[in-house]
Amino acid sequence: MRIMLAALALISGPLTAAAQQAIPSDGYRICAPEQTMQGRTIVREACGDLVQPDFAEGGFASLAELEAAGEARETFLAEITAYAACVSGFIDAARQPGMPADSLAPDQAACAHSWAEEQATQAVRDYGRACIAYSNRSMTDSSLTPWSGACYPTATGNNG
């Protein structure tokens, strides 16, 4: 009977861990959407929530709109930096002595952190695509002021 209980305990352990994270075929672990939503809900009171700006491709009708969207992107990236720092603080606080060791809150909050980083990546991609589309249109449309700036942020140091 003990052997059967031990075998059951060994089998059920990996099942609960597998339910927490989706593991794609390339081996990179990602959070399941429901766990990400739980993490965002858990940290919302302490860290707020993020609303990604909408950079509709080809949607800029003027250079002023493009520049305003670039400022919105920078503001959003700064918000993500603050959000990620807050979530990291939440995770650290949840792992302090005296806190429940079996709580899923730190893992779920880590999913919210990962989601925020993905939102940053997506905002850079969306703005970059819309910026390039505007730049291309400005070369053929004389009513648009040409754009000569960077559509994507430049990496500095060893960050990429």
QUIZIQUI-V294161 format. One record per pair of residues at least 24 apart in sequence whose C-alpha atoms are under 6 Angstrom apart, sorted by the first residue. I is the first residue (numbers start at 0). J is the second residue. D is the distance in whole Angstrom. If there is no record, write none. Layout:
# QUIZIQUI-V294161
<<I | J | D> <I | J | D>>
This chain:
# QUIZIQUI-V294161
<<30 | 110 | 6> <34 | 107 | 6> <35 | 110 | 5> <35 | 111 | 5> <38 | 107 | 4> <38 | 108 | 4> <38 | 110 | 6> <38 | 111 | 5> <39 | 111 | 5> <46 | 82 | 6> <46 | 85 | 6> <54 | 125 | 6> <54 | 126 | 5> <56 | 129 | 4> <57 | 129 | 5> <57 | 132 | 5> <57 | 133 | 6> <62 | 144 | 6> <76 | 119 | 6> <83 | 112 | 6> <127 | 151 | 5>>
